[in-house]
Amino acid sequence: MKPPRTLCVIPARYASTRLPGKPLKNLGGRPLILYTVERAEAAASVDWTVVATDDERVARVVREAGHDAVLTPELPSGTHRAAHVARKIHCRFVLNLQGDEPFMDPNLLNALVARLAEGDAPIATAVHESADPALYRDPNCVKAVLDTAGNALYFSRSPVPFDKSADSHFYRHIGLYGFTREALLAAVELPDGDLERREGLEQLRWLEAGFTIACIRTEWNGVGVDTPDDLRRAESFLKQGAEQGV
């Protein structure tokens, strides 16, 4: 098999703080992680999709369903899991797709790869335009501030950019990343940054180090699963899609 041009790594940690056993939670009669894998495999730009997990139970479920999984040691982040896999694979691009995105739009993955292929940004991510005042104030909703070229100036949990007119128009960051292989391997070797420590956002480490992070604007809003309430919302979303023939 020739080396993949684009590798999609799906980090899947079993011991989630807010939803223990999250990758294997039941969603519509199937483990959550399998939905994410299938969405990644549906992206035309992705040559190989692999789940990176530190738990044999997750790896077994993925493999028994006919997909690929690798076991990793205990690592500090999903980015480190992606790098752990990428070190052993000669590819051009690496996508880091969180395992709790069962309804990821494959076209968004394609868009990230296309943006990386332009060659001027070694990292790409996605943002969704919003005017929801509750999300604007929510520290769990990460906001992105962009320059005129669509590259990230900053990410924050605070309401940014501040608008004295009380307009809450902003870009909500979607936690999906694409890297050149070289950028990914370099990113995980960087020391913690001051901004990262303050905000608790690893992408600020990359910005502080001078990496350009291109931001793809998308209409896809996501239905990520982090809590039991999110899981119930995803179940409802799945049921609605089935009823509509989606």
Residue pairs with C-beta under 8 A, 6 or more apart in sequence:
3 89
3 90
3 91
4 47
4 48
4 89
4 91
5 47
5 91
5 92
5 93
6 45
6 46
6 47
6 48
6 91
6 92
6 93
6 94
6 95
6 113
7 46
7 47
7 48
7 49
7 50
7 85
7 86
7 89
7 91
7 93
7 94
7 95
8 40
8 43
8 46
8 48
8 49
8 50
8 94
8 95
8 97
8 109
9 50
9 51
9 52
9 81
9 82
9 85
9 86
9 94
9 95
9 96
9 97
10 33
10 36
10 37
10 40
10 49
10 50
10 51
10 52
10 97
10 98
10 99
11 51
11 52
11 53
11 77
11 78
11 79
11 81
11 82
11 96
11 98
11 99
12 23
12 33
12 51
12 52
12 53
12 55
12 58
12 62
12 99
13 22
13 23
13 53
13 54
13 55
13 78
13 99
14 20
14 21
14 22
14 23
14 24
14 53
14 54
14 55
14 57
14 58
15 55
16 22
16 226
18 226
18 227
19 25
19 225
19 226
19 227
19 228
19 230
19 231
22 32
22 99
22 100
22 225
22 226
23 31
23 32
23 33
23 53
23 55
23 58
23 61
23 99
23 100
24 31
24 32
24 33
24 57
24 58
24 61
25 31
25 32
25 225
25 231
26 32
27 35
27 102
27 225
27 231
27 234
27 235
27 238
28 235
28 238
28 239
28 242
31 61
31 65
32 99
32 100
32 102
32 225
32 231
32 234
33 51
33 58
33 61
33 62
33 99
34 61
34 62
34 65
34 67
35 102
35 103
36 97
36 98
36 99
36 100
36 101
36 102
36 104
37 49
37 51
37 62
37 65
37 67
39 101
39 102
39 103
39 104
39 105
39 106
40 46
40 49
40 95
40 97
40 104
40 106
40 109
41 49
41 67
42 106
43 106
43 107
43 109
43 110
43 113
44 106
44 110
45 109
45 110
45 113
45 114
46 95
46 109
46 113
47 91
48 68
48 89
48 91
49 67
49 68
50 68
50 69
50 70
50 85
51 58
51 59
51 62
51 67
51 68
51 69
51 70
51 99
52 69
52 70
52 72
52 78
52 81
52 82
52 84
52 85
53 59
53 62
53 69
53 70
53 71
53 72
53 81
54 71
54 72
54 73
54 74
54 75
56 71
58 69
59 69
59 70
59 71
62 68
62 69
63 69
70 85
72 81
72 84
72 85
73 84
75 81
75 84
77 202
78 96
78 98
79 96
79 177
79 184
79 187
79 188
79 202
80 188
82 94
82 96
82 179
82 184
83 94
83 184
83 185
83 187
83 188
86 94
86 181
86 184
86 185
87 185
90 181
91 181
92 180
92 181
93 113
93 116
93 117
93 178
93 179
93 180
93 181
94 178
94 179
94 180
94 181
94 184
95 109
95 112
95 113
95 176
95 177
95 178
95 179
96 176
96 177
96 178
96 179
96 184
97 104
97 109
97 176
98 175
98 176
98 224
100 224
100 225
100 226
100 230
101 176
101 222
101 223
101 224
101 225
102 223
102 225
102 234
102 238
103 222
103 223
103 234
103 237
104 176
104 220
104 222
105 218
105 220
108 126
108 176
108 216
108 218
108 220
109 176
109 178
111 126
111 216
111 218
112 124
112 125
112 126
112 176
112 177
112 178
112 216
113 178
115 121
115 124
115 178
115 214
115 216
116 122
116 124
116 178
116 179
116 180
116 214
120 212
120 214
121 151
121 212
121 213
121 214
122 179
122 180
122 182
122 183
122 211
122 212
123 177
123 178
123 179
123 180
123 183
123 187
123 206
123 211
123 212
123 213
123 214
124 177
124 178
124 179
124 213
124 214
124 215
124 216
125 144
125 152
125 173
125 174
125 175
125 176
125 177
125 178
125 203
125 213
125 214
125 215
125 216
126 173
126 174
126 176
126 215
126 216
126 217
126 218
126 220
127 144
127 146
127 171
127 172
127 173
127 174
127 215
127 216
127 217
127 218
128 171
128 172
128 174
128 217
128 218
128 219
128 220
128 221
128 222
129 169
129 170
129 171
129 172
129 217
130 136
130 168
130 169
130 170
130 171
130 172
131 167
131 168
131 169
131 170
132 168
133 168
135 141
135 172
136 143
136 159
136 168
136 170
137 159
139 157
139 158
140 157
141 157
141 172
142 155
142 156
142 157
142 172
142 173
142 175
142 201
143 155
143 156
143 157
143 158
143 159
143 160
143 170
143 171
143 172
143 173
144 152
144 154
144 155
144 170
144 171
144 172
144 173
144 215
145 152
145 153
145 154
145 155
145 156
145 160
145 161
145 171
146 152
146 153
146 171
146 215
147 153
150 214
150 215
150 216
150 217
151 212
151 213
151 214
151 215
152 203
152 207
152 213
152 214
152 215
154 160
154 204
154 207
155 173
155 199
155 201
155 203
155 204
155 207
156 199
156 201
157 199
157 200
157 201
159 168
159 170
160 170
161 170
163 169
171 215
171 217
174 218
174 220
174 222
175 224
177 203
179 187
183 211
187 205
187 206
187 209
187 211
190 205
190 206
190 209
191 205
192 205
193 204
193 205
193 208
193 209
194 208
195 201
195 204
195 205
195 207
195 208
196 202
196 204
196 205
196 208
203 213
206 213
207 213
223 230
223 233
223 234
223 237
224 230
225 231
225 234
